[in-house]
Amino acid sequence: MSSQTSKIALVTGGSRGLGKEMALRLAETGNNIIVTYHTKQDEALAVVAAIEKLGRKAAAVQLNVGKSETFEAFASQLRQTLTDVFAATSFDHLVNNAGVGLTVPSFMQTTEEQFDNLVSVHLKGTFFLTQKLVPLLNDHGSIVNVSSGLTRVSFPGSGAYASIKSAVETLTRYFAKELGARFIRANVVAPGAIATDFNGVRFRDNAQFQEHVKAVTALPRIGVADDVGGVVAFLCSPDARWVNGQRIEVSGGLSL
């Protein structure tokens, strides 16, 4: 596939973890890529270099999804990047992946500041960043929002995070309905327990918790980032052209 006919995908939080694998898998399936990063510019540029080695075009742009007042400036920077790097004025796929975790003993220990931060990053960020970028999104494009297996399965201490991700799932259905006239699809990917540095104390570095998760998962292992990246690439592909408004859980069959 030539670069002239390639689609362009924007992956927020694409410098590491799930976002990095999403960006790489999207590149492997023929997309040019823009990744955003909050503070890890070096890691983001390493992802750009890896994508360029695959023969795709790539760029990294700074973004704090928890600061909606910066979205107008980000959109302007995105327009400039599209012009300078891709000779384009719009893009095709938006993956709202960037996020932060929260692990506390129970909802009783969750502070209002922690709750507000989760809302700003995961819900308000997804809502208003998408609102700002939809004018740059091509017809017949797609949106993938990232939720969590925790919206279906309850683990103590994740109440605030999971509740806000549930709101993202509802919002996604509204995206699907309201953008349908432009044939823009919107879906949710809900990862289970994935071994990345996101909430690493719980998933990646806690052997006891890993054993517990494996014991209640039909496919008895902990997920890896690439398990999720491939599903995101599918949802942004023509093969998923009739998949819209859906939640796809990528958890190996957690707590069936």
C-alpha positions as CSV (number, residue, x, y, z in Angstrom):
1,M,0.0,0.0,0.0
2,S,1.5,3.3,-1.0
3,S,1.7,6.2,1.5
4,Q,-0.5,8.3,-0.9
5,T,-3.4,5.9,-0.3
6,S,-2.8,5.2,3.4
7,K,-5.2,6.1,6.0
8,I,-4.1,8.2,9.0
9,A,-4.8,7.1,12.6
10,L,-4.4,9.2,15.7
11,V,-3.7,7.3,18.9
12,T,-3.7,9.3,22.1
13,G,-1.3,8.1,24.8
14,G,0.7,6.3,22.1
15,S,4.2,6.5,23.6
16,R,4.0,3.2,25.6
17,G,1.9,0.4,26.8
18,L,-1.4,-0.3,25.1
19,G,-1.2,2.8,23.0
20,K,2.2,1.9,21.6
21,E,1.0,-1.5,20.5
22,M,-2.1,0.0,19.0
23,A,0.0,2.4,17.0
24,L,2.3,-0.4,15.8
25,R,-0.5,-2.7,14.8
26,L,-2.3,0.1,13.0
27,A,1.0,0.8,11.1
28,E,1.5,-2.9,10.3
29,T,-2.0,-2.9,8.7
30,G,-1.2,0.0,6.4
31,N,-2.0,3.2,8.4
32,N,0.2,6.2,8.8
33,I,0.2,7.2,12.5
34,I,0.1,10.2,14.8
35,V,0.8,9.4,18.5
36,T,0.3,11.8,21.3
37,Y,2.3,11.9,24.5
38,H,1.9,13.8,27.8
39,T,5.5,14.0,29.1
40,K,7.4,11.0,27.5
41,Q,8.6,12.7,24.3
42,D,11.6,10.4,23.9
43,E,9.4,7.3,24.1
44,A,7.0,8.8,21.6
45,L,9.8,9.6,19.2
46,A,11.0,6.0,19.6
47,V,7.5,4.8,18.5
48,V,7.6,7.2,15.5
49,A,11.0,5.7,14.5
50,A,9.7,2.1,14.8
51,I,6.7,3.0,12.6
52,E,8.9,4.6,10.0
53,K,11.0,1.4,9.9
54,L,7.7,-0.3,8.9
55,G,7.6,2.0,5.9
56,R,4.8,4.2,7.2
57,K,4.8,7.9,8.0
58,A,4.5,8.9,11.6
59,A,4.6,11.9,14.0
60,A,4.3,12.7,17.7
61,V,2.4,15.6,19.2
62,Q,2.2,16.6,22.8
63,L,-1.3,16.5,24.5
64,N,-2.6,16.4,28.0
65,V,-6.1,14.9,27.7
66,G,-6.9,16.0,31.2
67,K,-6.8,19.7,30.2
68,S,-9.6,20.4,27.8
69,E,-8.7,24.1,27.6
70,T,-5.7,23.0,25.6
71,F,-7.6,21.1,22.9
72,E,-8.0,24.1,20.6
73,A,-4.3,24.6,20.5
74,F,-3.8,20.8,20.0
75,A,-6.2,20.8,17.1
76,S,-4.2,23.6,15.5
77,Q,-1.0,21.7,16.0
78,L,-2.6,18.6,14.5
79,R,-3.7,20.5,11.4
80,Q,-0.1,21.7,11.0
81,T,1.3,18.2,11.5
82,L,-1.2,16.7,9.0
83,T,0.0,19.3,6.4
84,D,3.7,19.1,7.1
85,V,4.2,15.3,7.6
86,F,1.3,13.7,5.7
87,A,0.4,16.3,3.1
88,A,-3.2,15.9,4.4
89,T,-5.9,18.1,5.9
90,S,-7.8,15.4,7.7
91,F,-7.4,11.9,9.2
92,D,-9.4,8.7,9.4
93,H,-9.2,7.0,12.7
94,L,-9.3,8.4,16.3
95,V,-8.2,6.1,19.1
96,N,-9.0,7.7,22.5
97,N,-6.5,5.6,24.6
98,A,-4.7,8.0,26.9
99,G,-5.6,7.6,30.5
100,V,-4.5,7.2,34.1
101,G,-5.3,4.5,36.6
102,L,-6.4,4.5,40.2
103,T,-6.1,1.7,42.7
104,V,-7.3,2.2,46.3
105,P,-8.6,-0.2,48.9
106,S,-12.2,0.7,48.3
107,F,-14.4,3.5,47.1
108,M,-14.3,4.8,50.7
109,Q,-10.7,5.8,50.3
110,T,-11.2,7.6,47.0
111,T,-10.7,11.3,47.3
112,E,-12.7,13.9,45.4
113,E,-9.5,15.1,43.8
114,Q,-8.8,11.6,42.5
115,F,-12.3,11.3,41.2
116,D,-12.3,14.6,39.5
117,N,-8.9,13.8,37.8
118,L,-10.4,10.5,36.4
119,V,-13.4,12.4,35.1
120,S,-11.2,15.0,33.4
121,V,-8.9,12.5,31.7
122,H,-11.3,9.7,30.8
123,L,-14.7,11.2,30.3
124,K,-14.4,15.0,29.8
125,G,-11.2,14.4,27.8
126,T,-12.8,11.8,25.5
127,F,-16.0,13.9,25.1
128,F,-14.4,17.3,24.3
129,L,-11.3,16.0,22.4
130,T,-13.6,14.0,20.1
131,Q,-15.9,17.0,19.7
132,K,-12.9,19.2,18.7
133,L,-11.4,16.7,16.3
134,V,-14.6,15.4,14.5
135,P,-14.4,18.2,12.0
136,L,-11.0,16.9,11.0
137,L,-12.2,13.3,10.8
138,N,-12.9,11.9,7.4
139,D,-16.3,10.4,6.4
140,H,-16.2,6.6,6.6
141,G,-13.7,6.9,9.4
142,S,-13.8,5.4,12.9
143,I,-13.5,6.1,16.6
144,V,-12.3,3.6,19.1
145,N,-12.6,4.4,22.8
146,V,-10.8,2.4,25.4
147,S,-12.8,1.2,28.4
148,S,-12.1,-1.6,30.8
149,G,-13.2,-5.1,31.8
150,L,-13.9,-3.6,35.2
151,T,-17.2,-2.2,33.8
152,R,-18.4,-5.7,33.8
153,V,-16.4,-7.4,36.6
154,S,-16.0,-5.8,40.0
155,F,-12.7,-5.6,41.8
156,P,-12.7,-3.6,45.1
157,G,-10.9,-0.2,44.8
158,S,-11.8,0.3,41.1
159,G,-15.2,1.8,41.6
160,A,-14.5,5.3,40.5
161,Y,-12.4,4.3,37.5
162,A,-14.9,1.6,36.4
163,S,-17.9,3.9,36.8
164,I,-16.3,6.6,34.6
165,K,-15.3,4.0,32.0
166,S,-19.0,2.9,32.0
167,A,-19.9,6.5,31.1
168,V,-17.4,6.3,28.2
169,E,-19.2,3.2,26.9
170,T,-22.5,5.0,27.0
171,L,-20.9,8.0,25.3
172,T,-19.5,5.8,22.5
173,R,-23.0,4.7,21.6
174,Y,-24.0,8.3,21.2
175,F,-21.0,8.9,19.0
176,A,-22.1,6.0,16.8
177,K,-25.6,7.2,16.6
178,E,-24.9,10.9,16.0
179,L,-22.0,10.4,13.5
180,G,-23.7,7.6,11.6
181,A,-24.9,9.9,8.8
182,R,-21.2,10.5,8.0
183,F,-20.6,6.7,8.1
184,I,-18.2,7.3,11.0
185,R,-18.2,4.2,13.3
186,A,-17.6,4.3,17.0
187,N,-16.8,1.3,19.2
188,V,-15.3,0.4,22.6
189,V,-12.4,-1.9,23.4
190,A,-12.5,-3.1,27.0
191,P,-9.2,-4.7,28.0
192,G,-9.0,-7.1,30.9
193,A,-5.9,-7.6,33.0
194,I,-3.0,-6.5,30.8
195,A,0.7,-6.6,31.8
196,T,1.8,-3.1,31.2
197,D,3.0,-0.2,33.4
198,F,-0.5,1.1,33.7
199,N,-1.5,0.1,37.2
200,G,1.6,-2.0,37.1
201,V,1.6,-2.8,40.8
202,R,-1.6,-4.7,40.4
203,F,-1.2,-6.4,37.0
204,R,2.4,-6.6,35.9
205,D,4.3,-6.8,39.2
206,N,1.9,-8.5,41.6
207,A,2.4,-12.3,41.2
208,Q,-0.4,-13.1,43.7
209,F,-2.9,-11.0,41.8
210,Q,-1.8,-12.5,38.5
211,E,-2.5,-16.0,39.8
212,H,-5.9,-14.9,41.0
213,V,-6.8,-13.4,37.6
214,K,-5.5,-16.5,35.7
215,A,-7.6,-18.7,37.9
216,V,-10.8,-16.8,36.9
217,T,-10.0,-16.4,33.2
218,A,-11.1,-19.0,30.7
219,L,-7.7,-18.6,28.9
220,P,-5.5,-18.9,31.9
221,R,-2.9,-16.2,31.4
222,I,-2.4,-12.5,31.8
223,G,-3.0,-10.4,28.7
224,V,-0.2,-8.5,26.9
225,A,-0.5,-5.2,25.1
226,D,-0.4,-6.8,21.6
227,D,-3.6,-8.7,22.5
228,V,-5.4,-5.4,22.5
229,G,-3.5,-3.7,19.6
230,G,-4.7,-6.2,17.1
231,V,-8.4,-5.7,18.0
232,V,-8.0,-1.9,17.7
233,A,-6.4,-2.4,14.3
234,F,-9.4,-4.6,13.2
235,L,-11.9,-2.0,14.4
236,C,-10.2,0.6,12.2
237,S,-10.1,-1.7,9.2
238,P,-12.6,-2.2,6.4
239,D,-13.3,-5.7,7.8
240,A,-15.1,-4.0,10.7
241,R,-17.1,-1.7,8.4
242,W,-20.4,-3.1,9.8
243,V,-19.4,-3.1,13.5
244,N,-20.7,0.0,15.2
245,G,-21.7,1.1,18.7
246,Q,-20.3,-2.1,20.2
247,R,-18.2,-3.0,23.2
248,I,-15.6,-5.7,22.6
249,E,-14.0,-7.0,25.7
250,V,-10.4,-8.3,25.3
251,S,-9.9,-10.3,28.5
252,G,-9.4,-13.9,27.5
253,G,-12.8,-14.7,29.1
254,L,-12.5,-13.1,32.5
255,S,-15.1,-14.3,35.0
256,L,-17.4,-16.0,32.5
